[in-house]
């Protein structure tokens, strides 16, 4: 694997860990991290009240490429929907309310991070 891809992978996982801590502090129960189904990853799966929450985490080290949530294309959303259906099927979860959230993490030059949580970001 290329050096910059390894760095990006670690950076992304660091953002996902930060997002998981953020959700836990808000009362979410993290059920699973890095769920893969047919080459698509759901970053975090959590419970919040009666909802199963499927979370896509987008992390950026600068604003150069725009807000992190703008990287979520319609194709990626379709893949995430299929992966969610796979998760529900494999875990025998019927009649459960689900939603897709996006957590956007932007790191600032001083090393701090801003977190934006978009609940029910898409259907």
Secondary structure, DSSP 8 states (H G I E B T S, - for coil): --HHHHHHHHHHHHHHHHHHHHHHHTT-EEEEEEEEETTEEEEEEEEETTEEEEEEEEEESSGGG--GGGG--HHHHHHHHHHHHHHHHHTT--S-EEEEEEEEEEE-TTS-EEEEEEEEEE-
